Structures are given as structure tokens and as C-alpha cells.
Amino acid sequence: MTAELVDAIASFVKLGGPVVAILIVLSVFALALILLKFAQFWRERVGRHRRAERALHAWFHDGYGDARAIAETDRSPVGTALATAMRLAAMRQASRQAIEDDVSRLSLTRLHDLQRGFRALDAIAQIAPLLGLFGTVIGMIDAFRQLQTAGSAVDPSLLAGGIWVALLTTATGLAVAMPVQLILTWFETQLENERVAIETMTGAVLSHRPPEAAAEQAAPAGAVHAH
């Protein structure tokens, strides 16, 4: 079956010309990159917030110790940001703005790492249709050149065959670009949801402090703490 697949691809490339060959190479590269990103998103637990939500629930109802213990077992960007916010908020040695800045820097690093490869996928999604159109234009030029060479003895089937072969490159370009663009949009949506979850959950942590954490980190008499 592998030999048959290779033969089919070879005949397809021969029919479509070098432009189709380039598009096939781009599609293989895009597929490899997409699989790597799926594996990275799965490993980093992107979009899976159940553990972070449990940590946040514990922060409000069970106390600082339980909440931080749960958050520190979550290796997702949300879990890491939540654990950092809980640790700094319980210490009470930094202002809310300073804590937000630290969490923001940490989150930006994680999200930027997850975003690597997006520009390559976006470039493939944009260039594939243009390459297909370029191949079509070249094919149409060649078809009409043959029409001119034939003079009065024009074979309509020859012209039609040249045109459909030319249009094959446009179809190939669109077939490569559309799924890549859809998957890239999904990746970007997941990262945006992750960013919003980080902001909302860490904001909830900073707006509430468990009683036991307050007792453990009690300030000298007369000190005023803003909630």
C-alpha cells in the first residue's frame, strides 16, 4: 500500500508540476508542526482548568495550604500562575500591582512558548493559495501558448486538459490552506481562553485572602491591610 501511495503522489506531482510539489512539501511541514503543537498543548494541559478551579475553590473555602497544594500539582499555565499568585498573596509582602506584574511576566513566558510555530502556520495558510494561483496562471499561459501554436488546427480537448491541470494547483493550494487556517484559529482561541482564565482566576485570588493565611501572616498591631 505504501508503494501505491508513493506512486499516486508521484503521478500527482508530475501532473501538477513543481508548484504542486512545493505545496505538498508545505503540507507535510504544516502537518508535522500541527502534531507537535497538539502534543505540546496536551503536555502543558492547555484548556484543562478543572484542577485550577479546585484550587480556587479551596482558596475560598478550605484555606491557603490546601489551595496551594492543589495548584502546585497543576502544570498548566493557569495552575502555575495561580500557585504563584497564592504564594505571593499569602506572604503579604508585595502590593497587588507587584503580584500582578510577577504573574503577568510568568504567564507571558509560558504563553509565548506555546505560541511558537503559529507564524509558520499562518505563513503556510497565506502562501499556499497564492502558490496555487501562481501555478494556475503559469498553466493557463502554457495552455494558451499551445492554442496559439496549433493555429487553425485547434484541439478543444487539448485546451480543456491544459486548463484543468492548471486549475489543479489552485485546488491544491486551497486544500492545504483551509485546514491549516482552521487549526491555527483553534490554537489561538485556546491560548486566548488560557490568558483570560489566568487573569480572572488570579484576580479572584488577589481579591480574597483565606482567614488562616491572614492569621499566619498577621502584621504588627496597628498595621492596615487593604483587601
RODO-2510 file (C-alpha; in nm, 4 decimals, decimal comma):
residues 227
     n   res          X          Y          Z
     1     m     0,0000     0,0000     0,0000
     2     t     0,2912     0,2322     0,0692
     3     a     0,4225     0,1812    -0,2827
     4     e     0,0810     0,2615    -0,4274
     5     l     0,0614     0,5800    -0,2200
     6     v     0,4077     0,6881    -0,3332
     7     d     0,3141     0,6206    -0,6970
     8     a    -0,0082     0,8201    -0,6600
     9     i     0,1784     1,1159    -0,5096
    10     a     0,4447     1,0959    -0,7795
    11     s     0,1857     1,0963    -1,0594
    12     f     0,0028     1,3842    -0,8907
    13     v     0,3241     1,5863    -0,8680
    14     k     0,4103     1,5058    -1,2293
    15     l     0,0662     1,6211    -1,3390
    16     g     0,0661     1,9412    -1,1345
    17     g     0,4283     2,0336    -1,1823
    18     p     0,6771     2,1934    -0,9413
    19     v     0,4151     2,4152    -0,7777
    20     v     0,2208     2,1110    -0,6568
    21     a     0,5460     1,9575    -0,5327
    22     i     0,6140     2,2710    -0,3265
    23     l     0,2595     2,2644    -0,1885
    24     i     0,2971     1,9002    -0,0857
    25     v     0,6209     1,9813     0,0971
    26     l     0,4461     2,2697     0,2749
    27     s     0,1557     2,0436     0,3713
    28     v     0,3924     1,7845     0,5216
    29     f     0,5738     2,0554     0,7182
    30     a     0,2428     2,2013     0,8390
    31     l     0,1158     1,8577     0,9464
    32     a     0,4342     1,7881     1,1436
    33     l     0,4150     2,1271     1,3141
    34     i     0,0457     2,0829     1,3970
    35     l     0,1107     1,7425     1,5557
    36     l     0,3941     1,8906     1,7625
    37     k     0,1681     2,1721     1,8819
    38     f    -0,1100     1,9284     1,9739
    39     a     0,1416     1,7266     2,1762
    40     q     0,2721     2,0422     2,3455
    41     f    -0,0781     2,1653     2,4298
    42     w    -0,1644     1,8245     2,5762
    43     r     0,1578     1,8112     2,7789
    44     e     0,1054     2,1638     2,9121
    45     r    -0,2613     2,0894     2,9947
    46     v    -0,3865     2,3850     2,7921
    47     g    -0,7621     2,4252     2,8244
    48     r    -0,7898     2,1846     3,1182
    49     h    -0,8774     2,4025     3,4164
    50     r    -1,0528     2,1590     3,6473
    51     r    -0,7561     2,1334     3,8854
    52     a    -0,7118     2,5105     3,8895
    53     e    -1,0822     2,5523     3,9632
    54     r    -1,0474     2,3079     4,2541
    55     a    -0,7539     2,5091     4,3852
    56     l    -0,9535     2,8299     4,3605
    57     h    -1,2472     2,6689     4,5411
    58     a    -1,0120     2,5548     4,8177
    59     w    -0,8681     2,9063     4,8401
    60     f    -1,2139     3,0420     4,9194
    61     h    -1,3395     2,7599     5,1412
    62     d    -1,0569     2,5380     5,2737
    63     g    -0,7674     2,7746     5,3216
    64     y    -0,4297     2,8667     5,1799
    65     g    -0,2474     2,5380     5,2444
    66     d    -0,4909     2,3123     5,0645
    67     a    -0,5383     2,5571     4,7785
    68     r    -0,1679     2,5981     4,7099
    69     a    -0,1070     2,2227     4,7364
    70     i    -0,3644     2,1623     4,4641
    71     a    -0,2418     2,4485     4,2450
    72     e     0,1203     2,3350     4,2598
    73     t     0,0270     1,9944     4,1151
    74     d    -0,1195     2,1673     3,8081
    75     r     0,1491     2,2191     3,5429
    76     s    -0,0768     2,4188     3,3125
    77     p    -0,0121     2,7922     3,2619
    78     v    -0,3243     2,8653     3,4671
    79     g    -0,2126     2,6380     3,7511
    80     t     0,1383     2,7857     3,7589
    81     a     0,0044     3,1414     3,7620
    82     l    -0,2480     3,0522     4,0317
    83     a     0,0148     2,8911     4,2559
    84     t     0,2404     3,1958     4,2197
    85     a    -0,0425     3,4370     4,2958
    86     m    -0,1432     3,2359     4,6039
    87     r     0,2115     3,2236     4,7379
    88     l     0,2718     3,5963     4,6943
    89     a    -0,0745     3,6951     4,8190
    90     a    -0,0341     3,4906     5,1395
    91     m     0,3060     3,6454     5,2113
    92     r     0,1563     3,9959     5,2115
    93     q     0,4974     4,1446     5,1346
    94     a     0,4065     4,2868     4,7963
    95     s     0,1367     4,5117     4,6649
    96     r    -0,1374     4,3789     4,4418
    97     q     0,0163     4,5559     4,1432
    98     a     0,3552     4,3943     4,2085
    99     i     0,1950     4,0500     4,2358
   100     e     0,0013     4,1051     3,9134
   101     d     0,3226     4,2107     3,7382
   102     d     0,5071     3,8967     3,8539
   103     v     0,2218     3,6710     3,7485
   104     s     0,1947     3,8539     3,4159
   105     r     0,5657     3,8048     3,3406
   106     l     0,5471     3,4359     3,4268
   107     s     0,2319     3,3837     3,2204
   108     l     0,3692     3,5766     2,9236
   109     t     0,6705     3,3469     2,9100
   110     r     0,4555     3,0318     2,9189
   111     l     0,2068     3,1585     2,6608
   112     h     0,4828     3,2815     2,4310
   113     d     0,6408     2,9370     2,4363
   114     l     0,3045     2,7824     2,3453
   115     q     0,2680     3,0338     2,0617
   116     r     0,5863     2,9280     1,8847
   117     g     0,5165     2,7961     1,5380
   118     f     0,1994     2,9980     1,4894
   119     r     0,3671     3,2364     1,2460
   120     a     0,4901     2,9460     1,0342
   121     l     0,1385     2,8006     1,0187
   122     d    -0,0044     3,1423     0,9352
   123     a     0,2539     3,1882     0,6588
   124     i     0,1628     2,8492     0,5088
   125     a    -0,2088     2,9310     0,5237
   126     q    -0,1462     3,2579     0,3384
   127     i     0,1125     3,1462     0,0849
   128     a    -0,0497     2,8157    -0,0211
   129     p    -0,3438     2,9751    -0,2108
   130     l    -0,1066     3,2246    -0,3728
   131     l     0,1219     2,9448    -0,4873
   132     g    -0,1805     2,7604    -0,6240
   133     l    -0,2915     3,0690    -0,8126
   134     f     0,0606     3,1190    -0,9435
   135     g     0,0623     2,7629    -1,0757
   136     t    -0,2761     2,8185    -1,2382
   137     v    -0,1565     3,1332    -1,4131
   138     i     0,1505     2,9517    -1,5445
   139     g    -0,0674     2,6618    -1,6623
   140     m    -0,3108     2,8942    -1,8365
   141     i    -0,0256     3,0723    -2,0112
   142     d     0,1069     2,7394    -2,1326
   143     a    -0,2418     2,6274    -2,2457
   144     f    -0,2991     2,9433    -2,4500
   145     r     0,0531     2,9212    -2,5923
   146     q    -0,0335     2,5748    -2,7213
   147     l    -0,3568     2,7179    -2,8602
   148     q    -0,1634     2,9816    -3,0499
   149     t     0,0896     2,7272    -3,1783
   150     a    -0,1874     2,4980    -3,3049
   151     g    -0,3261     2,7760    -3,5222
   152     s    -0,6419     2,6725    -3,7064
   153     a    -0,5989     2,3054    -3,6104
   154     v    -0,7146     2,3568    -3,2533
   155     d    -0,7953     2,0508    -3,0468
   156     p    -1,0533     2,1569    -2,7832
   157     s    -0,9707     1,8538    -2,5692
   158     l    -0,6057     1,9619    -2,5540
   159     l    -0,7048     2,3101    -2,4405
   160     a    -0,9519     2,1767    -2,1825
   161     g    -0,6909     1,9343    -2,0495
   162     g    -0,4383     2,2139    -2,0078
   163     i    -0,6905     2,4309    -1,8246
   164     w    -0,7988     2,1666    -1,5723
   165     v    -0,4382     2,0763    -1,4999
   166     a    -0,3704     2,4459    -1,4404
   167     l    -0,6661     2,4733    -1,2038
   168     l    -0,5358     2,1708    -1,0132
   169     t    -0,2710     2,3847    -0,8456
   170     t    -0,5293     2,6313    -0,7129
   171     a    -0,7353     2,3457    -0,5713
   172     t    -0,4248     2,2006    -0,4068
   173     g    -0,3313     2,5354    -0,2566
   174     l    -0,6788     2,5801    -0,1093
   175     a    -0,6791     2,2214     0,0204
   176     v    -0,3581     2,2950     0,2094
   177     a    -0,4536     2,6418     0,3355
   178     m    -0,8068     2,5843     0,4662
   179     p    -0,7411     2,3130     0,7283
   180     v    -0,4203     2,4844     0,8404
   181     q    -0,6080     2,8111     0,8948
   182     l    -0,8875     2,6377     1,0859
   183     i    -0,6465     2,4550     1,3163
   184     l    -0,4422     2,7715     1,3705
   185     t    -0,7594     2,9556     1,4699
   186     w    -0,8359     2,6797     1,7204
   187     f    -0,4861     2,7045     1,8686
   188     e    -0,5158     3,0825     1,9014
   189     t    -0,8589     3,0519     2,0644
   190     q    -0,7222     2,8043     2,3191
   191     l    -0,4397     3,0409     2,4111
   192     e    -0,6782     3,3348     2,4414
   193     n    -0,9005     3,1287     2,6719
   194     e    -0,5920     3,0396     2,8756
   195     r    -0,4950     3,4053     2,9075
   196     v    -0,8453     3,5044     3,0196
   197     a    -0,8522     3,2191     3,2717
   198     i    -0,5199     3,3333     3,4161
   199     e    -0,6422     3,6904     3,4545
   200     t    -0,9787     3,6004     3,6090
   201     m    -0,8501     3,3328     3,8484
   202     t    -0,5501     3,5272     3,9724
   203     g    -0,7734     3,8333     4,0112
   204     a    -1,0075     3,6254     4,2285
   205     v    -0,7122     3,5107     4,4418
   206     l    -0,5901     3,8653     4,4967
   207     s    -0,9365     3,9871     4,5911
   208     h    -0,9780     3,7301     4,8692
   209     r    -0,7464     3,6032     5,1419
   210     p    -0,8289     3,2934     5,3488
   211     p    -0,8556     3,3520     5,7250
   212     e    -0,5812     3,1033     5,8103
   213     a    -0,3357     3,2737     5,5775
   214     a    -0,4187     3,6054     5,7387
   215     a    -0,3568     3,4605     6,0833
   216     e    -0,0270     3,3043     5,9804
   217     q     0,0947     3,6273     5,8225
   218     a    -0,0566     3,8666     6,0748
   219     a     0,1051     4,2077     6,0735
   220     p     0,2119     4,4050     6,3842
   221     a    -0,0622     4,5768     6,5747
   222     g    -0,1874     4,8906     6,4106
   223     a    -0,0956     4,7798     6,0586
   224     v    -0,3677     4,8231     5,7971
   225     h    -0,4123     4,5735     5,5149
   226     a    -0,6157     4,6534     5,2087
   227     h    -0,8442     4,3753     5,0846
***
